[in-house]
Amino acid sequence: MVDVCSSITAGPSTRTPGRRSPRRKTGTSQASVALKEARRLNIPIVALVDSNADPEVIDYPIAANDDAIRSIRVILQKLIDPIIVAQDEVK
């Protein structure tokens, strides 16, 4: 099994008391542009959706906590394992 998220790390904490650390998230406008582009190109949309997302705009929604790295790792691993197996069978 290949760990697809092994390069994703939290890094050292450099938080200053009283300051909020910036979070890297795709903004609503960026997501909107990506959805429109996928629709225009007839690309099916697969996305993690939780309670604050609209699953109606996603072709293949995956119900999960999209803010937790553990959740993302588990789902990515389940998606990538069959691809790795198929690639090994082709070789």
Legacy VTK file of the C-alpha trace (Angstrom):
# vtk DataFile Version 3.0
C-alpha trace
ASCII
DATASET POLYDATA
POINTS 91 float
0.000 0.000 0.000
1.335 3.417 -0.958
0.788 6.291 1.466
-0.446 9.045 -0.828
-0.409 11.655 1.922
2.997 10.988 3.445
4.231 14.356 2.250
1.403 16.233 3.995
2.647 17.343 7.393
1.527 19.909 9.881
4.990 21.336 10.491
6.202 23.042 13.674
3.849 25.272 15.597
4.715 28.954 15.227
1.475 30.377 16.565
1.487 33.637 18.425
-0.974 33.850 21.339
-4.031 35.827 20.318
-3.412 35.468 16.588
-5.279 33.117 14.331
-3.119 31.109 12.007
-4.114 31.282 8.336
-5.627 28.099 6.908
-5.065 26.995 3.360
-8.483 26.338 1.943
-9.922 26.744 -1.472
-12.010 29.865 -1.424
-15.609 29.841 -2.542
-14.777 31.816 -5.667
-11.964 29.388 -6.594
-14.256 26.417 -6.063
-16.955 28.092 -8.121
-14.547 28.662 -11.001
-13.372 25.044 -10.812
-16.958 23.743 -10.833
-17.874 25.884 -13.846
-14.750 24.768 -15.699
-15.451 21.089 -14.988
-19.056 21.480 -16.142
-17.941 23.240 -19.327
-15.486 20.432 -20.115
-17.940 17.657 -19.121
-15.623 16.433 -16.361
-17.466 14.580 -13.580
-17.003 16.258 -10.197
-15.939 14.112 -7.248
-15.622 15.947 -3.940
-15.606 15.512 -0.193
-18.648 17.225 1.239
-19.628 17.790 4.830
-22.573 19.502 6.456
-21.596 22.984 5.245
-21.408 22.061 1.530
-24.082 21.729 -1.137
-23.942 18.157 -2.497
-26.367 19.032 -5.312
-23.595 20.621 -7.396
-21.323 17.547 -7.076
-21.733 14.550 -9.390
-20.140 12.087 -6.958
-20.217 13.494 -3.430
-18.274 11.664 -0.729
-19.717 12.384 2.701
-16.763 13.108 4.966
-15.157 15.684 7.210
-13.207 17.685 4.640
-11.401 19.640 7.375
-9.698 16.644 9.023
-6.445 15.416 7.489
-7.098 11.897 8.795
-10.413 11.731 6.965
-8.830 12.957 3.744
-5.970 10.436 4.055
-8.311 7.484 4.568
-10.465 8.403 1.577
-7.531 9.133 -0.721
-5.945 5.815 0.249
-9.163 3.944 -0.602
-9.309 5.706 -3.956
-5.669 5.176 -4.885
-5.218 1.514 -3.796
-7.210 0.006 -6.721
-5.279 2.195 -9.168
-1.949 0.914 -7.812
-3.166 -2.700 -8.011
-4.314 -2.208 -11.621
-0.988 -0.619 -12.577
0.895 -3.585 -11.048
-1.256 -6.024 -13.029
-0.480 -4.216 -16.291
3.295 -4.429 -15.703
LINES 1 92
91 0 1 2 3 4 5 6 7 8 9 10 11 12 13 14 15 16 17 18 19 20 21 22 23 24 25 26 27 28 29 30 31 32 33 34 35 36 37 38 39 40 41 42 43 44 45 46 47 48 49 50 51 52 53 54 55 56 57 58 59 60 61 62 63 64 65 66 67 68 69 70 71 72 73 74 75 76 77 78 79 80 81 82 83 84 85 86 87 88 89 90
